[in-house]
Amino acid sequence: MSMSPFQQNPSLTNQLLASLPPSEYQRLVPHLESVTLSLGQVLYEAGEVIQHVYFPTRSMVSLVSILRDNSMTEFALVGNEGMVGIPVFLGGNLTISRAIVQISDSALRMKADILKSEFERGGMLQKLLLIYTQALLTQVAQNAVCKSHHTIERRLARWLLCVHDCVQKDELPLTQKYISEILGTRRASITEAAGSLQAEGLIRYSRGQIIILNREALTARACECYDSVKREYQRLLDIK
């Protein structure tokens, strides 16, 4: 009997897959492929039929909207708590957004048609994916509120905490230019906000890398949206 990706490497943990009953999980094993996602890799493009879905394990993916001038804004993050490619089982097969790898590392990949077939069988996989979709929509809604009402410093603190949650690493390979694009704000604003957080000893920033030094203090600095979304994710994803 072949080993599952989790058995081969215990660090390859995706919370959705790990929550499945053994019988359902074992049925998926032959269709799960361990892959390494690279920084900036586009998993699917706007208007493109989705061929594969991804279950991040140590990587992180941004879901972003692209305007005609190619400017983009992130509306959701996906880490090891979730899955990239929900239009597949919702019935749309494609989306107007782009999925782009923000933190490179491992993920598990499955063909979209396989996931759709498994979803249509019902069972725990279907229930978990629908619950996860509600959690993701909560994140999207809160992001919209956050951008309209909170300062860039508090938004940056919240966003760094979300990234940290996704990858469980203190060292984050992120440039200020990239963060400004993702958050849809001026680079100078990110530079000022990051400088303030660094001066308080919450983070350390060097070229192309941000290190979380004091997560507790960073949480206190973040806006209320971080706790709101985190509590809702925990509530929803604890439902079995």
Beta strands, then each sheet from edge to edge (+ up, - down):
strand 1: 33-37
strand 2: 42-44
strand 3: 52-56
strand 4: 60-66
strand 5: 72-78
strand 6: 98-103
strand 7: 105-111
strand 8: 171-172
strand 9: 203-206
strand 10: 209-212
sheet 1: 1+ 7- 3+
sheet 2: 2+ 6- 4+ 5-
sheet 3: 8+ 10- 9+
end
